[in-house]
């Protein structure tokens, strides 16, 4: 594939910014309808869905993700204003209100013609990239005069994202009652079915980002583990799971661990429950002292990264910032980008080559 096809070197004018996120329930009555949206088109047995729903009960059916997304949007609006970008910011979710089709309909009614979208994921996977592009395509089908939509590239190796994760990691290391050399550093990301992981650069991107952060904090002997394999029902998923990583840490004779959820840009149910509750309980039972680093959330460097990526698409022949050896991700996705790994035809998408 020619690089010119995946990079956009033209200057664009946009009428608005669209933040596209996963969404989460904000009360007990929201949980099952939310999960119906999340698991739509997947052959997930009812007992599995019910088991997932029970995870929300101890938190009153409320996930922090919508609150965190609001906070990020507020910070982004300030960042844009401070840098002379007078663009309204809209917000649409995949799985819960404000729903993406409703938001795009409102944008069309507001006269918005050209949009730059940011999906709140920094690593390439079906769930973090292609599914959002499918959602964007589906959402505009019921709009008479939909806006044109471009999508920001993945920022997993952008200096702003790496700086934000590095700061969060340093903050966690400062809360460990020991020298840095005695701490085991474990990065985590959402596990994926192996059939899906094989269709993406997800693992390679994660390892690149983990290495950059490890280098920045002076810890080269880091580990990458996975979490949130809650919907698994037979197919193998990426490993090791964080539970196995903690057991291995204990068996190696180490006693202090810092967990960095690098694969998540904000706290939500799977970060809070899988790490703050379940991983912490396991660490305590193993006699490990565990500290969990914060997600990037509304960290100034992360927010500035999104602003920088927007300016990229508004500039002719932009200089694309990145760290490491993998280069900048493309502005347009290839036809085989981030496939689901499931049998059957692919769904139509936006923001790809030829769209």
C-alpha positions in Angstrom: 0.0 0.0 0.0 1.4 3.4 -0.9 1.9 5.7 2.1 0.3 8.6 0.2 -3.0 6.7 0.4 -3.1 6.5 4.2 -1.8 10.0 4.9 -3.8 13.2 4.4 -1.5 16.0 3.5 -4.2 18.6 2.6 -5.3 21.4 4.9 -9.0 21.0 5.9 -11.5 23.3 7.5 -13.8 21.8 10.0 -17.1 23.1 11.5 -16.9 21.0 14.7 -15.2 18.3 16.6 -17.0 15.0 17.5 -15.9 13.0 20.5 -16.9 9.4 20.0 -16.8 7.2 23.1 -17.9 3.8 24.4 -20.5 5.1 26.9 -21.6 3.6 30.1 -24.7 3.2 32.3 -25.5 5.9 34.8 -28.0 4.0 36.9 -29.3 0.5 37.6 -32.0 0.7 35.0 -29.4 1.4 32.4 -27.3 -1.7 32.8 -29.1 -4.3 30.8 -30.1 -2.0 27.9 -26.5 -0.8 27.8 -25.2 -4.4 27.6 -27.8 -5.2 24.9 -26.1 -2.4 22.9 -22.5 -3.6 23.7 -23.2 -7.2 22.9 -25.4 -6.6 19.8 -24.6 -9.1 17.0 -22.5 -11.2 19.3 -23.5 -14.7 20.3 -23.2 -14.1 24.0 -25.3 -16.5 26.1 -27.7 -14.9 28.6 -25.9 -16.3 31.6 -22.7 -14.5 30.5 -24.6 -11.3 30.0 -26.2 -11.6 33.4 -22.9 -12.3 35.0 -21.5 -9.1 33.4 -24.5 -7.1 34.6 -23.9 -8.2 38.2 -20.5 -6.5 38.1 -22.3 -3.2 38.0 -24.5 -3.8 41.0 -21.9 -3.0 43.7 -21.6 0.5 42.0 -25.3 1.2 41.8 -25.2 0.5 38.1 -23.0 3.5 37.4 -19.9 3.4 35.3 -17.5 6.4 35.7 -16.9 6.6 31.9 -19.5 9.2 31.1 -18.3 11.4 33.9 -14.7 11.0 32.8 -15.6 11.8 29.2 -17.4 15.0 30.3 -14.3 16.1 32.2 -12.1 15.4 29.2 -14.4 17.4 26.9 -14.4 20.3 29.3 -10.6 20.3 29.3 -10.4 20.0 25.5 -12.8 23.0 25.0 -10.5 25.1 27.2 -7.4 23.8 25.3 -9.0 24.7 22.0 -10.0 28.2 23.1 -6.6 28.9 24.5 -5.1 28.0 21.2 -7.4 30.0 19.0 -9.5 27.0 17.7 -13.1 28.2 17.8 -14.8 24.8 17.1 -17.8 23.5 19.0 -17.3 20.1 20.6 -20.1 17.5 20.2 -20.2 14.1 22.0 -21.8 10.8 20.9 -21.5 7.3 22.4 -21.6 3.9 20.9 -23.6 2.2 23.6 -25.3 4.7 25.9 -26.6 8.2 25.9 -25.8 10.6 24.3 -26.0 8.1 21.5 -24.0 8.7 18.3 -26.9 8.8 15.8 -28.7 11.4 18.0 -25.6 13.6 18.2 -25.0 13.4 14.4 -28.6 14.3 13.7 -28.3 17.3 16.0 -25.1 18.3 14.2 -26.8 18.1 10.9 -29.7 20.2 12.2 -27.1 22.7 13.5 -25.8 23.1 10.0 -22.5 21.3 10.6 -21.0 20.2 7.3 -17.5 19.0 8.0 -16.4 17.2 11.2 -13.2 15.9 12.7 -13.9 12.9 15.0 -11.8 11.6 17.9 -12.6 8.1 19.1 -11.4 7.8 22.6 -9.0 5.0 22.0 -5.2 5.2 21.3 -4.6 1.6 20.2 -5.7 -0.1 17.0 -8.2 -2.9 17.4 -11.6 -3.8 16.0 -13.3 -2.4 19.1 -11.1 0.7 19.3 -11.0 1.6 15.6 -13.0 -0.2 13.0 -16.2 -0.6 15.1 -16.3 3.2 15.6 -15.9 3.6 11.9 -18.8 1.2 11.3 -20.9 3.1 13.9 -20.2 6.4 12.1 -21.3 5.0 8.8 -24.4 3.5 10.2 -25.3 6.7 12.1 -25.3 8.9 9.0 -27.5 6.6 7.0 -30.7 8.0 8.6 -29.7 11.6 8.1 -30.8 13.5 5.0 -27.8 15.8 4.8 -25.1 14.3 7.0 -21.8 16.1 7.6 -18.5 14.8 6.1 -16.5 13.1 8.8 -12.7 12.6 9.1 -11.2 10.7 12.0 -8.0 11.5 13.9 -5.2 8.9 13.7 -4.3 6.7 16.6 -2.0 8.4 19.1 -0.5 5.5 21.0 3.1 6.7 20.2 2.4 10.5 20.2 4.7 12.4 22.6 1.6 13.8 24.4 0.1 10.4 25.2 3.5 9.0 26.3 4.1 12.0 28.5 0.7 11.7 30.2 1.1 7.9 30.9 4.6 8.6 32.1 3.4 11.2 34.6 0.7 8.9 35.9 3.3 6.1 36.3 5.7 8.3 38.1 2.9 9.4 40.5 2.2 5.8 41.3 5.8 5.0 41.8 6.1 7.9 44.2 3.4 6.2 46.3 5.3 2.9 46.7 7.1 2.7 50.0 10.4 1.5 48.5 13.0 2.3 45.9 12.0 2.1 42.2 14.4 -0.7 41.5 12.3 -3.0 43.8 9.0 -2.4 42.0 7.5 -4.7 39.3 5.9 -2.5 36.6 2.9 -4.2 34.9 1.1 -2.4 32.1 -2.5 -3.6 31.3 -4.8 -3.4 28.3 -8.2 -4.9 27.4 -7.8 -8.5 26.3 -9.0 -9.5 22.8 -10.0 -12.8 21.2 -7.0 -14.2 19.4 -8.9 -14.2 16.1 -9.4 -10.4 16.5 -5.9 -9.7 17.8 -4.3 -11.3 14.7 -6.1 -8.8 12.5 -4.5 -5.7 14.0 -1.3 -4.1 15.3 -2.8 -4.0 18.8 -0.1 -6.0 20.6 2.8 -4.4 18.7 1.5 -0.9 19.5 1.0 -1.7 23.1 4.6 -3.0 23.4 5.9 0.0 21.7 4.1 2.4 24.1 5.0 0.3 27.2 8.6 0.4 26.2 8.5 4.2 25.7 7.0 4.7 29.1 9.3 2.2 30.8 12.3 4.0 29.3 11.0 7.4 30.4 10.6 6.3 34.0 13.8 4.3 34.0 12.3 0.8 34.3 13.2 -1.5 31.4 12.0 -4.8 33.0 8.3 -4.1 32.6 5.5 -6.6 31.8 2.4 -6.4 29.6 -0.7 -8.2 30.9 -4.3 -8.2 29.9 -7.6 -7.7 31.7 -11.4 -7.6 31.3 -11.8 -10.9 29.6 -15.4 -10.9 30.9 -17.2 -12.1 27.8 -15.0 -15.0 27.0 -17.0 -18.1 26.3 -14.7 -20.7 24.7 -12.4 -18.8 22.3 -8.9 -18.1 23.5 -8.0 -14.5 24.3 -4.8 -12.6 24.7 -2.7 -13.6 27.7 -1.3 -13.4 30.4 -4.3 -12.2 32.4 -3.4 -9.7 35.2 -4.4 -12.4 37.8 -1.7 -14.7 36.4 0.8 -11.9 36.2 0.3 -11.1 39.9 0.8 -14.8 40.8 4.0 -14.9 38.8 5.2 -11.7 40.5 4.7 -13.4 43.9 6.3 -16.6 42.8 9.4 -14.6 41.6 9.9 -13.4 45.1 8.9 -9.8 44.4 6.5 -8.0 46.8 5.7 -4.6 45.3 3.9 -3.9 42.0 2.6 -0.9 40.1 -0.1 -1.5 37.6 -0.5 1.0 34.7 -3.7 0.6 32.7 -2.1 2.0 29.5 -4.8 0.6 27.2 -7.5 2.7 28.7 -7.7 6.5 28.4 -10.1 7.0 31.3 -11.5 5.1 34.3 -14.5 3.0 33.7 -16.1 -0.1 35.1 -13.4 -2.5 33.9 -10.6 -0.4 35.2 -12.2 0.2 38.6 -13.6 -3.3 39.2 -10.9 -5.4 37.5 -7.9 -3.5 39.0 -9.0 -1.4 42.0 -11.2 -4.2 43.4 -10.4 -7.6 42.1 -6.6 -7.2 41.3 -6.2 -5.3 44.6 -7.9 -8.1 46.5 -5.7 -10.7 44.9 -2.6 -8.7 45.5 -3.5 -8.4 49.2 -4.2 -12.1 49.4 -0.8 -12.8 47.9 1.0 -10.4 50.2 1.8 -8.0 47.4 1.9 -4.2 47.9 0.0 -2.9 44.9 -0.5 0.7 43.6 -2.6 1.4 40.5 -1.6 4.3 38.3 -4.2 6.7 37.0 -5.5 6.7 33.5 -4.6 9.7 31.3 -8.1 11.1 31.7 -7.9 14.9 31.4 -4.1 15.1 31.8 -2.9 18.3 30.1 -0.4 16.5 27.8 -3.1 14.0 26.6 -5.6 16.8 26.0 -2.9 18.8 24.1 -2.2 15.7 22.0 -5.8 15.7 20.8 -5.5 19.4 20.0 -2.3 18.7 18.1 -3.9 15.9 16.1 -6.7 18.2 15.1 -4.3 20.8 13.9 -2.5 18.1 11.9 -5.6 17.6 9.8 -6.1 21.3 9.4 -2.6 21.8 8.1 -1.0 21.2 4.7 1.9 18.7 4.7 1.9 18.5 8.5 4.8 17.2 10.6 3.3 14.2 12.4 4.8 13.8 15.9 5.6 10.3 17.2 8.1 8.5 19.4 9.7 5.1 18.9 10.3 3.1 15.8 6.9 2.5 14.3 6.2 5.9 12.8 2.9 7.8 12.8 -0.3 5.9 12.2 -2.2 6.7 9.0 -5.0 9.3 8.7 -7.0 6.9 6.6 -7.6 3.2 7.4 -6.9 0.5 4.9 -9.7 -1.8 3.8 -8.3 -4.7 6.0 -7.8 -2.4 9.0 -8.7 -3.9 12.4 -11.0 -6.7 11.2 -13.1 -8.4 13.7 -11.8 -11.9 13.1 -15.3 -13.2 12.8 -16.5 -15.0 9.7 -18.7 -13.2 7.2 -18.6 -10.0 5.2 -17.2 -6.8 6.6 -19.6 -3.9 7.3 -19.2 -0.6 5.5 -17.2 2.1 7.3 -16.2 5.7 7.1 -12.8 7.3 7.4 -11.0 4.7 5.3 -9.2 4.7 2.0 -11.8 5.5 -0.7 -14.5 6.6 1.7 
